[in-house]
Amino acid sequence: MLRGAGVLSDDEAEGANVDVATFRELRPFEMNLRSDIDQWMTDQFGRAWVKQRVPGATRARWQERRERAVKDGEEPLSLLEYADLMDCSEIITRGDNWRDLFAKVFVDKDEVVVSFRRLNAVRRPLVHGRPIGKEDLLLVTVEVHRLKRAVEKGRAQGVVPIARPATAKRPLH
């Protein structure tokens, strides 16, 4: 049942603040992650990496998402823009991608998978307007920090290049 507009209880206001803080942590991470993956994979394997190093079922899911978005009036973007966190995890931990690139960045594949599962467990209810708690904000903050720290270490060691801005338009694959 809908309540009067504009009036939140203290608990609702606190929940909204947690939601906003979590979103502010997670959204730029996810956007930068997709940008980094695209840059690293393109630099390492060429522009056709999406066709060569992403499972066909995953690409098909992205194409369906893009088609729905375009049908709803959005401008089409790179297929990778339709990847969710678990898709990114799948790209990173896929055997050949892990061996040829990402093992040098993240070191422990199992930890990467667990981090993405934890992030996704908070992301899902957050983006669908379901309640999350303070502990979820803490979890997101810690997991994002751990993954970003691994990426920065990889950059410092020259394993992966310095990032391009996430806002730069990527070509449609």
CYANA upper distance limits for C-alpha pairs under 8 A (distance plus 0.5 A):
  8 LEU  CA     12 GLU  CA      6.04
  8 LEU  CA     13 ALA  CA      6.23
  9 SER  CA     13 ALA  CA      6.60
 10 ASP  CA     14 GLU  CA      6.63
 11 ASP  CA     15 GLY  CA      6.61
 12 GLU  CA     16 ALA  CA      6.59
 13 ALA  CA     17 ASN  CA      6.72
 14 GLU  CA     18 VAL  CA      6.78
 15 GLY  CA     19 ASP  CA      6.65
 15 GLY  CA    131 PRO  CA      7.77
 15 GLY  CA    132 ILE  CA      7.83
 15 GLY  CA    133 GLY  CA      7.51
 16 ALA  CA     20 VAL  CA      6.65
 17 ASN  CA     21 ALA  CA      6.60
 18 VAL  CA     22 THR  CA      6.50
 18 VAL  CA    132 ILE  CA      8.09
 18 VAL  CA    133 GLY  CA      7.37
 18 VAL  CA    134 LYS  CA      6.69
 18 VAL  CA    137 LEU  CA      7.12
 19 ASP  CA     23 PHE  CA      6.53
 19 ASP  CA    126 LEU  CA      7.23
 19 ASP  CA    131 PRO  CA      8.46
 19 ASP  CA    132 ILE  CA      7.44
 19 ASP  CA    137 LEU  CA      8.39
 20 VAL  CA     24 ARG  CA      6.56
 21 ALA  CA     25 GLU  CA      6.85
 21 ALA  CA    137 LEU  CA      7.68
 22 THR  CA     26 LEU  CA      6.57
 22 THR  CA    136 ASP  CA      8.27
 22 THR  CA    137 LEU  CA      5.64
 22 THR  CA    140 VAL  CA      7.44
 22 THR  CA    141 THR  CA      8.29
 23 PHE  CA     27 ARG  CA      6.14
 23 PHE  CA    126 LEU  CA      8.01
 24 ARG  CA     28 PRO  CA      7.37
 25 GLU  CA     29 PHE  CA      7.16
 25 GLU  CA    140 VAL  CA      7.76
 25 GLU  CA    141 THR  CA      7.18
 25 GLU  CA    144 VAL  CA      8.21
 26 LEU  CA     30 GLU  CA      6.62
 26 LEU  CA    123 ARG  CA      8.13
 26 LEU  CA    140 VAL  CA      7.49
 26 LEU  CA    144 VAL  CA      7.93
 27 ARG  CA     31 MET  CA      6.68
 28 PRO  CA     32 ASN  CA      6.40
 29 PHE  CA     33 LEU  CA      6.40
 29 PHE  CA    144 VAL  CA      7.46
 30 GLU  CA     34 ARG  CA      6.81
 30 GLU  CA     85 LEU  CA      7.48
 31 MET  CA     35 SER  CA      6.84
 31 MET  CA    166 ALA  CA      6.64
 32 ASN  CA     36 ASP  CA      6.45
 32 ASN  CA    165 PRO  CA      8.15
 32 ASN  CA    166 ALA  CA      5.65
 33 LEU  CA     37 ILE  CA      6.52
 33 LEU  CA     88 CYS  CA      8.41
 34 ARG  CA     38 ASP  CA      6.62
 34 ARG  CA     80 LEU  CA      7.17
 34 ARG  CA     81 GLU  CA      7.41
 34 ARG  CA     83 ALA  CA      8.34
 34 ARG  CA     88 CYS  CA      7.73
 34 ARG  CA    166 ALA  CA      8.42
 35 SER  CA     39 GLN  CA      6.66
 35 SER  CA    163 ALA  CA      8.33
 35 SER  CA    164 ARG  CA      7.92
 35 SER  CA    165 PRO  CA      8.09
 35 SER  CA    166 ALA  CA      5.79
 36 ASP  CA     40 TRP  CA      6.45
 36 ASP  CA    163 ALA  CA      6.68
 36 ASP  CA    164 ARG  CA      8.08
 36 ASP  CA    166 ALA  CA      8.41
 37 ILE  CA     41 MET  CA      6.34
 37 ILE  CA     88 CYS  CA      8.43
 38 ASP  CA     42 THR  CA      6.37
 38 ASP  CA     80 LEU  CA      8.01
 39 GLN  CA     43 ASP  CA      6.47
 39 GLN  CA    163 ALA  CA      8.04
 39 GLN  CA    164 ARG  CA      8.17
 40 TRP  CA     44 GLN  CA      6.50
 40 TRP  CA    160 VAL  CA      7.01
 40 TRP  CA    161 PRO  CA      7.65
 41 MET  CA     45 PHE  CA      6.08
 41 MET  CA     46 GLY  CA      7.44
 41 MET  CA     49 TRP  CA      6.90
 42 THR  CA     46 GLY  CA      4.89
 42 THR  CA     47 ARG  CA      5.64
 42 THR  CA     48 ALA  CA      8.17
 42 THR  CA     49 TRP  CA      6.94
 44 GLN  CA    101 LEU  CA      8.32
 45 PHE  CA     49 TRP  CA      6.29
 47 ARG  CA    173 HIS  CA      8.43
 48 ALA  CA     52 GLN  CA      6.72
 48 ALA  CA    173 HIS  CA      8.23
 49 TRP  CA     53 ARG  CA      5.81
 49 TRP  CA     54 VAL  CA      7.87
 50 VAL  CA     54 VAL  CA      5.86
 50 VAL  CA     59 ARG  CA      8.15
 50 VAL  CA    173 HIS  CA      7.65
 51 LYS  CA     55 PRO  CA      8.35
 51 LYS  CA     56 GLY  CA      8.10
 51 LYS  CA     59 ARG  CA      8.29
 53 ARG  CA     91 ILE  CA      8.01
 53 ARG  CA     96 ASP  CA      8.30
 53 ARG  CA     97 ASN  CA      7.60
 54 VAL  CA     58 THR  CA      7.19
 54 VAL  CA     59 ARG  CA      7.15
 54 VAL  CA     91 ILE  CA      6.84
 55 PRO  CA     59 ARG  CA      6.96
 56 GLY  CA     60 ALA  CA      6.59
 57 ALA  CA     61 ARG  CA      6.75
 58 THR  CA     62 TRP  CA      6.89
 58 THR  CA     87 ASP  CA      7.80
 59 ARG  CA     63 GLN  CA      6.67
 59 ARG  CA     79 LEU  CA      8.03
 60 ALA  CA     64 GLU  CA      6.68
 61 ARG  CA     65 ARG  CA      6.75
 62 TRP  CA     66 ARG  CA      6.61
 62 TRP  CA     79 LEU  CA      6.33
 62 TRP  CA     80 LEU  CA      7.74
 62 TRP  CA     82 TYR  CA      5.69
 62 TRP  CA     83 ALA  CA      6.78
 63 GLN  CA     67 GLU  CA      6.57
 63 GLN  CA     79 LEU  CA      7.07
 63 GLN  CA     82 TYR  CA      8.38
 64 GLU  CA     68 ARG  CA      6.70
 65 ARG  CA     69 ALA  CA      6.64
 65 ARG  CA     82 TYR  CA      6.76
 66 ARG  CA     70 VAL  CA      6.57
 66 ARG  CA     76 PRO  CA      6.96
 66 ARG  CA     77 LEU  CA      7.96
 66 ARG  CA     79 LEU  CA      7.59
 66 ARG  CA     82 TYR  CA      7.04
 67 GLU  CA     71 LYS  CA      6.52
 68 ARG  CA     72 ASP  CA      6.66
 69 ALA  CA     73 GLY  CA      6.97
 69 ALA  CA     74 GLU  CA      5.85
 69 ALA  CA     75 GLU  CA      8.17
 69 ALA  CA     76 PRO  CA      7.96
 70 VAL  CA     74 GLU  CA      5.18
 70 VAL  CA     75 GLU  CA      6.38
 70 VAL  CA     76 PRO  CA      6.40
 76 PRO  CA    172 LEU  CA      8.32
 77 LEU  CA     81 GLU  CA      6.83
 77 LEU  CA    169 LYS  CA      8.41
 77 LEU  CA    170 ARG  CA      7.96
 77 LEU  CA    171 PRO  CA      8.05
 77 LEU  CA    172 LEU  CA      6.44
 78 SER  CA     82 TYR  CA      8.17
 78 SER  CA    170 ARG  CA      6.48
 78 SER  CA    171 PRO  CA      6.28
 78 SER  CA    172 LEU  CA      4.57
 78 SER  CA    173 HIS  CA      6.19
 79 LEU  CA     83 ALA  CA      7.86
 79 LEU  CA    172 LEU  CA      6.96
 79 LEU  CA    173 HIS  CA      6.46
 83 ALA  CA     87 ASP  CA      5.97
 83 ALA  CA     88 CYS  CA      7.08
 84 ASP  CA     88 CYS  CA      6.91
 85 LEU  CA     89 SER  CA      6.73
 85 LEU  CA    116 PHE  CA      7.01
 85 LEU  CA    119 LEU  CA      8.29
 85 LEU  CA    120 ASN  CA      6.85
 86 MET  CA     90 GLU  CA      6.60
 86 MET  CA    116 PHE  CA      6.93
 86 MET  CA    117 ARG  CA      7.64
 86 MET  CA    120 ASN  CA      7.52
 87 ASP  CA     91 ILE  CA      6.80
 88 CYS  CA     92 ILE  CA      6.71
 89 SER  CA     93 THR  CA      6.52
 89 SER  CA    112 VAL  CA      7.82
 89 SER  CA    113 VAL  CA      6.85
 89 SER  CA    116 PHE  CA      6.82
 90 GLU  CA     94 ARG  CA      6.24
 91 ILE  CA     97 ASN  CA      7.36
 92 ILE  CA     97 ASN  CA      6.61
 92 ILE  CA     98 TRP  CA      6.35
 92 ILE  CA    102 PHE  CA      6.55
 93 THR  CA     97 ASN  CA      7.15
 93 THR  CA     98 TRP  CA      5.64
 93 THR  CA    102 PHE  CA      7.97
 93 THR  CA    109 LYS  CA      6.84
 93 THR  CA    112 VAL  CA      8.35
 93 THR  CA    113 VAL  CA      8.06
 94 ARG  CA     98 TRP  CA      6.26
 95 GLY  CA     99 ARG  CA      6.56
 96 ASP  CA    100 ASP  CA      6.36
 97 ASN  CA    101 LEU  CA      6.17
 97 ASN  CA    102 PHE  CA      6.82
 98 TRP  CA    102 PHE  CA      5.04
 98 TRP  CA    103 ALA  CA      5.62
 98 TRP  CA    109 LYS  CA      8.43
 99 ARG  CA    103 ALA  CA      6.33
101 LEU  CA    105 VAL  CA      7.81
102 PHE  CA    106 PHE  CA      6.58
102 PHE  CA    107 VAL  CA      8.13
103 ALA  CA    107 VAL  CA      5.33
103 ALA  CA    108 ASP  CA      7.62
103 ALA  CA    109 LYS  CA      7.79
104 LYS  CA    154 GLY  CA      7.62
104 LYS  CA    159 VAL  CA      7.10
105 VAL  CA    150 ALA  CA      6.56
105 VAL  CA    151 VAL  CA      6.55
105 VAL  CA    153 LYS  CA      7.90
105 VAL  CA    154 GLY  CA      5.49
105 VAL  CA    159 VAL  CA      7.32
105 VAL  CA    160 VAL  CA      8.08
106 PHE  CA    112 VAL  CA      7.56
106 PHE  CA    147 LEU  CA      8.18
106 PHE  CA    150 ALA  CA      6.16
106 PHE  CA    151 VAL  CA      7.78
108 ASP  CA    112 VAL  CA      7.03
109 LYS  CA    113 VAL  CA      6.87
110 ASP  CA    114 VAL  CA      6.75
111 GLU  CA    115 SER  CA      6.54
112 VAL  CA    116 PHE  CA      6.77
112 VAL  CA    147 LEU  CA      8.32
113 VAL  CA    117 ARG  CA      6.69
114 VAL  CA    118 ARG  CA      6.64
115 SER  CA    119 LEU  CA      6.71
115 SER  CA    143 GLU  CA      6.39
115 SER  CA    147 LEU  CA      8.40
116 PHE  CA    120 ASN  CA      6.46
117 ARG  CA    121 ALA  CA      6.56
118 ARG  CA    122 VAL  CA      7.26
118 ARG  CA    139 LEU  CA      8.12
118 ARG  CA    140 VAL  CA      8.27
118 ARG  CA    143 GLU  CA      8.26
119 LEU  CA    123 ARG  CA      6.52
119 LEU  CA    139 LEU  CA      8.14
119 LEU  CA    140 VAL  CA      6.41
119 LEU  CA    143 GLU  CA      7.54
120 ASN  CA    124 ARG  CA      6.39
121 ALA  CA    125 PRO  CA      7.85
122 VAL  CA    126 LEU  CA      6.68
122 VAL  CA    132 ILE  CA      7.65
122 VAL  CA    136 ASP  CA      6.75
122 VAL  CA    140 VAL  CA      7.96
123 ARG  CA    127 VAL  CA      6.58
124 ARG  CA    128 HIS  CA      6.85
125 PRO  CA    129 GLY  CA      6.58
125 PRO  CA    130 ARG  CA      5.26
125 PRO  CA    131 PRO  CA      7.18
125 PRO  CA    132 ILE  CA      7.49
126 LEU  CA    130 ARG  CA      6.35
126 LEU  CA    131 PRO  CA      7.40
126 LEU  CA    132 ILE  CA      7.16
132 ILE  CA    136 ASP  CA      6.74
133 GLY  CA    137 LEU  CA      7.34
134 LYS  CA    138 LEU  CA      6.87
135 GLU  CA    139 LEU  CA      6.58
136 ASP  CA    140 VAL  CA      6.62
137 LEU  CA    141 THR  CA      6.58
138 LEU  CA    142 VAL  CA      6.69
139 LEU  CA    143 GLU  CA      6.57
140 VAL  CA    144 VAL  CA      6.33
141 THR  CA    145 HIS  CA      6.55
142 VAL  CA    146 ARG  CA      6.68
143 GLU  CA    147 LEU  CA      6.76
144 VAL  CA    148 LYS  CA      6.47
145 HIS  CA    149 ARG  CA      6.39
146 ARG  CA    150 ALA  CA      6.91
147 LEU  CA    151 VAL  CA      6.90
148 LYS  CA    152 GLU  CA      6.60
149 ARG  CA    153 LYS  CA      6.59
150 ALA  CA    154 GLY  CA      6.69
151 VAL  CA    155 ARG  CA      6.71
151 VAL  CA    160 VAL  CA      8.35
152 GLU  CA    156 ALA  CA      6.60
153 LYS  CA    157 GLN  CA      6.69
154 GLY  CA    158 GLY  CA      6.64
154 GLY  CA    159 VAL  CA      5.44
154 GLY  CA    160 VAL  CA      6.17
155 ARG  CA    159 VAL  CA      6.29
155 ARG  CA    160 VAL  CA      5.50
155 ARG  CA    161 PRO  CA      6.28
155 ARG  CA    162 ILE  CA      6.64
164 ARG  CA    168 ALA  CA      7.87
